[in-house]
């Protein structure tokens, strides 16, 4: 596992003063009183279900989790609602247009990118889509998809533990 992101802050980003205890949360600069709390960032995951009750899984084509399975989704952008982020991310990754989204559950996650780990809160939604749409994967992000009646055989191949938890809860 990578280094927690807060350990990367060895100097104050405001005034440049060296911090005596990198990794302390919150980061507080003794020189200028700058503070950073390292709160979790928000991400969304879609439990997309078709008219036959099958769940959509996608396989990642890049790290983190390259070659592993998960749910369509991604990070929430600034000035974007959670629901707008969900609709945008699913469309970007699959070209599916969601018609019905309902909050299902939330779960904490850790996102390891280039050796640094950030805290994330994942918000999972059950979703329906316009059946006239065809899936067209965003090749820079995903390389395969599967509609599954039971995701049991994929659970040990999930890119993120939070996706596994959401799928396990959905299967119950």
Secondary structure, 3 states (H helix, E strand, C coil): CCEEHHHHCCECCCCCCECCCCCCCCEECCCCCCEECCCCEEEEEEEEECCCCCEEEEEECCCCCCCCEECEEEECCCCCCHHHHHHHHHHHHHCCCEEEEEEEEEEEEEEEECCEEEEEEEEEEEEEECCCCCCCCCCCCEEEEEEECCCHHHHHHECCHHHHHHHHHHHC
